[in-house]
Amino acid sequence: QRRIAENTTTSLREAVLVAPIDGTALARLALATLAEAKEGDDARAQEALLYGRLAVKWAPVQAGSWDALARARHACGKRKEGLEAVERALQLQADLPGLQALKQALLDTPTEGP
């Protein structure tokens, strides 16, 4: 719990090593990975996507897991999938900070061409 509370990439990686099915740690690690990624850093976005998927797998009833997955999908250019994750997070916790803004950002993202 202390490692999760520190909320740094290093401490969250340690938390996931100790408890690899802790959805909260995985969701926070996804967000921390995205926060450290530079614009266009596809490898870090894909890494965050992996953590987001695992967070949802192990904590499917936590809005934070779906929020992390939605943000990772957005970073990977997966608009439709990101919107699906946002909708699930909203069903679980409609007042989660930043979720409406993320939804709008995804809606404003141009779709792929033909």
N, C-alpha and C positions, 0 to 999 in steps of 0.2 A: 504494500500500500504506500509506503514511503517513497518508493521509486516512482510510482504513478503520480503521487502528489508533487514531486519535483518537476514533472512535466517537461523534461528536456529530452531530446532525441536519445542521448546516451542512457539516461535513467529509464526511459520507456523501453529501449532495446533490452536492458537488463531485466526489466519486469516481464517482458515477453519470454525471455530465456527461462526465467524461473517458473512462469505460469503461461505457457503457450496458448491456452484456451481462454485467457482473460479478455473478454470482448472490449472492456473499457480501455485497457492498456493498448490493445490493437488499434482501436479507433483513434486514440490520442497519438499513437505512433504514426498512423496514416496522416493525421493533420500536421504533426511536427515535421514529417518528411516533406509534405507539400510546402510548409512554411519556409523550409530551408532551400527548396528547389529554386533555381533561377528560371527565368522565362525561357521556355522551349527545352527545358531539361526533361526529355522524354523518359530517360531511365529512372529518374526519381519519381516522376508521375506514375510510371508503371509499378514501381516499388510501393508507393502509397496505395495504388489500386489493389495490390495483393493484400496489404494490411487491412484495407477497407472491406474486401471480400471476406477475409477471415473474421473480422469483427462482426459482420452480419451473420456469418455462420455460427459463431459461438454466443452471440448476444442479439438475436433477431428481434427481441422486444424492446431494445434500447434505441431510442430515437438518435442518440449520438452515433451509434454504429451506422445507421442509414445516412446520417448527415456526412460522416467521414467518407462513406462510399460514394455519395453524390458528388462531393467536392473532388474526389480522386477521378471519378468518371469525367467530370467537367474538365479537369486538367488534362485528361487524355483525349479530349475532343469527342467524348461519347455523350452527345446531347440528349438523345432519347433515353438512354439508360440512366443518365444523371437525373432527368426529370422523374423517371420512375422511382428512383431512390428518394428524391425529395418528397414526392407524394407519400411514400411509405413513412418517412420521418414525420411529416405533417400529421398523418393519421395517429401516430403514437404521441406526438407532443407538438401541438400547433403553435405554441409560443416559444419554441426553441430559437434563441437569438441568431440572427443572420440567415435563417432558413428562407424567409420570403425574398430577401435580396438575392440569394443564390438561385432561387426559382426564377426570378426575373432575369438574372444574368443568363441562365440557360435558355430561357424563352427568347432572349435577344440575340443569342448565338445563331449565326446563319447555318442553315442545314447544308449538307453536302450536295453538290451538283449531281446531275444524272449519271 
